[in-house]
Amino acid sequence: MDFPLVESVIWTLVVILAIIILILVFYLKALRSNIRLTVARKIRYRNNIEQLLIQFLYSEDAEGEKFSNNQKKLVKRFKKGLPTKWKRKIMTSTFFELSREISGNMVLTMHKLYEEIGLLDFAIKKLRSKKWNVIAIGIKELRQFKIKRTQNLITKFVNHSREEVRREAQLYFLELFGYEGLNFLDNLKAPLSEWDQIQLLREIEQFENHEIIEVTRWLRSENDYVIILMLNVVKFFNRLETKDALLDLINHNNLEIRLKTIEILTHFEVSEAKGILMSKVDALCLKEKIALLGLLEKTATTEDSVFVLDYINNDNFELKHRALRVLKTVDADLYNKLEKKSNDEAYNKIINFLDYSYGI
Amino acid sequence: MEFDQIIRNILLTFHYFFLVFTVLIVGSYIILAFFSSRETIDYLKKNSFVNHKDLLSSSIAPSISVIAPAYNECLNIVENVRSLLSTHYVNYDVIIVNDGSKDDSLERLIKAYDLERVEYLIDVKVPTQELREGVFKSKNPAFDKLIVVDKENGGKADALNCGINISQSKYLACIDVDCLLLEDSLQRMVKPFLEYTDRRVIASGGVIRIANSCKIENGKLLEVNFPDKWLERAQILEYLRSFLLGRMAWARLNGLLVISGAFGLFDKEIAIEVGGYDTKTVGEDMEIIVRMRKHMEEQNIKYRVAYIPDPLCWTEAPDDKKILISQRNRWTRGTIETLKMHKEIGLNPKYRLLGLLSFPYWFVFERMAPLIEVTGMLYFLFLVFYQQISWSFVLGLFLLAYLFSLLFSFVAIFTEEFTYHQYKKKGIGIKLLLTVFLEPLILHPLVLYAAMRGNFDYYFNKNKKWGVMVRKGLSKS
């Protein structure tokens, strides 16, 4: 059987592919060499920039107000690299890395240099980019070099559609304005992922403890993610004075918030929470019940033993375990009167564990 | 209709069947290459200004249990555990499940890590084989992250289930004990679970890299080398193609059906809800992902199976044909078992992308492809026998198939060069090129043979389970 058309298509494709592959063979060779050369060139340039920077920092005038003649010459040398993107990138990262290793006036001089040679303008220009990653890099640079006067340009990015841009903008405000920077939370419409929270908390944890004076308003935020972030802040800074707001949050619509609240109330050992939760126990979901028994482990008294008794035969292993543990702690007499053997294997296992082991 | 005409029609049907299949498979690879490049670029952009180390000092970093089943691993177990314990993460523990080893693995661990038996309250959420010696923890605070469980033999899936019962963490990192994890692997793997607010990430998988010939000391990868043996080289290329192209593309489409058993991170709550690993299949890594996805679809919860292209997990590939065939035979049986077990998903609109795209694709281009290829070969022999061959046509077709396979290998290599560029040394380029040209002739016939053996064993040798997987140990590479 002959298929002349198919055959000619096949052979045409073979020729095209063979040519493409031949090109790719040479391209691969060139690419690998190019990668090696580029890496070496970048290392050389980085070393060069480092040396220039050190020279620049040690060529300061006694007054330190204006650049010395030597510094002006060095500025010209820095500027030579500006038109090339990869050189700008290396310059920015080298400036930042070095600025973390120096202190005092030198940091200010370095920031002045960053502005003088035009890197600041490039960073601001990035904020006008259509590419989200370029905007995020721009904000990051401005944050790293502590440029406060661009805050008006950055405010709009707090609710940007890309979480990476939002995160950079939020970190900008926290890192540069400290406690005041938290005000962006008032206008935050976007969600905060767990990753965002980790980053923001890391910044917030750097604040001086006394700086956090008022978090209650954010515990009542309409944005659930803001509440969760603040709950983490409350726990980290031990803001027990927010107790009333926390007790209100036990009834919040969002399960995650309710669970987090119970966790924090447990951390603070707030016994009022126990009563509120016990009074609506039938409306609680399994996770909340487990959290409640966790709270009871810290706050229960003999009076609670009757309540706890209801859970020692629960189908859920963790509830049963926690209930028996609470009972053993608060009412040893009642616990000792319990049947030590039952048809429930899990019950026997827990009893055996509580009675005879010092394990985990 | 005359007899000749009937034969001609049958032959024409075959012709068109193979033609359509070839066009579909090549077309799908082109589409996958496109999606994979989009996903890789996006990933690199997203992570270019992320500092994963922020997790290390975080008070809210989620907890992870690293579960590593071990069976007769006495040669390297102490070293491998040391490597796992040196992972850089703030909130994790390492659970080694000694799955009824007949050697002295447990004794070596007890001695090396100063272990003592402890009482441990286990909530058996997934049924497993009984414990043998019990649960061990170290007396030395330096190893307080280590938990060793000794149980009766039940296979890898059973051992992982035992680890799930022991774990008290939010996430489970299920790994092969002989894999080498880079220090920041948990930081990177857990990130997808933390960054979505509109959907739940149920699992994340990572690229598996081949560590044969690499320089490894004290459980740390010091130098990436390209092996001398062609079989190992060919597998490196195959892994690059599979992980950097195929799986990245499916991750983009949120249609991943498999996360390698060598290293995967799971949401423990969902893993338990679906009943843990299935102990009846040899493809437990694929099966649990399919079951978890099916569960999420049935619950109508938005979810994602994430994928990380960073080279985080390095493992030893077989350097022997027999072991390679045994390994691929098992993979084939695992695929068949999983697809058969969940056949109701296929073409079922209820399961949306999973039922209408991932599952059928896997069935046609993974499960059926070797069978179709062999049928094609037999058909070709038939034509040769009856002298129905246009040799120019055949030669063109073979060349075309060969060149397409080269093209996709090149795409994988360029992806590697533009992104991670792990094979930096001078001279590796030419070896890579040679591998590209020889791999279809060296590895593909073996893989095809193993797949056919897998099919045969699945239908006619039901008792066959894991098969032999002899490892030399990474530290000796």
Interface residues (C-beta under 8 A of the other chain):
Chain A: M1 D2 F3 V6 E7 I10 W11 L13 V14 L17 A18 I20 I21 L24 V25 L28 K29 L31 R32 I35 R36 N133 A136 I137 K140 E163 E164 E168 P191 L192 S193 E194 W195 D196 Q197 I198 Q199 L201 R202 E205 Y225 N232 F236 F317 E318 H321 A346 K349 I350 F353 Y356 S357 Y358 G359 I360
Chain B: R8 L11 L12 H15 L19 K45 K46 S48 F49 D54 L55 S57 S58 S59 I60 A61 P62 V118 E119 Y120 L121 I122 D123 K125 V135 K137 K191 F193 L194 E195 Y196 T197 D198 Q388 S390 S392 F393 G396 L397 L399 L400 L403 F404 L406 L407 F410 I413 F414 E417 H421 K424 K426 G429 I430 L432 L433
